[in-house]
Amino acid sequence: MADDAGAAGGAGGGGGAGGGGGGGGGGGGAAPARGGFRGGFGSGGRGRGRGRGRGRGRGRGARGKAEDKEWIPVTKLGRLVKDMKIKSLEEIYLFSLPIKESEIIDFFLGSSLKDEVLKIMPVQKQTRAGQRTRFKAFVAIGDYNGHVGLGVKCSKEVATAIRGAIILAKLSIVPVRRGYWGNKIGKPHTVPCKVTGRCGSVLVRLIPAPRGTGIVSAPVPKKLLMMAGIDDCYTSARGCTATLGNFAKATFDAISKTYSYLTPDLWKETVFTKSPYQEFTDHLAKQNKGTSDDKFGVPWCPLHDGGQGELCYWRQLS
């Protein structure tokens, strides 16, 4: 034990010979307090001697700051959302605008969103060098009040796969229409009608149920239906439901069809209104207006500015 301590002390700070160098790792050649022994459990003497304690601490802090970085939108929809021109997700769904940034979902539903990892499975690819293993993550996300999403991501690392699946689940969030089993008393509690979704060989059917029934289904559809905010529902499934990925995708397909089915109460005259892109076109043009260069007379592109003052010129080919 003393030999190890002496070697560590010699590498750390040129302390005394043998056990005397144990204290030198932290502060030069000072003699140790306990006769050459470096310290027992919990003495706190190992942190600086290895030379990596402070570095790890700084790394964690930097990572936290990167996550708290301010959102800078890169799409027109993102800019309208951040500038409070769009008030809710329903406005986006009304005009079927594609959501390309997960921060848009966080902006509207951030505090109420809950995510759950349904499954992590290894998948393999045969290569010349052998088998390459990656991990596939299935993540469900929802606010338990009419919004649900499903994300699937494959990556070499489990944590990376889960993180990517959460982002994809946010981008795939759909509105869920709820209805009644019988008389329209109280709040909507079940699916408005029978809906069917399928993926691969799996077919899932959602059937309205009376209030108080609960969700009668397998564990996988039950999680998705609960996250969607459906309290009562009968389900029917056929096919290879042991394939969790297809089972979850079929359930999500059925849930997303609740707004696709046109019921008589939706037979109202369609009133055409301007989409947010048309309504706020002046606001978008004002933000996207670039400066021009006198030499070339070509507008400067803010998206391709490297941050060091370089200018990006779009040259038209003759």
Helices and strands as residue ranges (DSSP letters): H 2-13, G 18-23, H 24-27, H 46-49, H 53-67, H 76-82, H 89-94, H 102-109, E 114-127, E 130-142, E 147-155, H 158-171, E 174-175, E 195-199, E 202-207, E 215-216, H 219-228, E 233-238, H 244-256, G 257-259, G 264-266, H 276-279, H 281-288, G 302-304
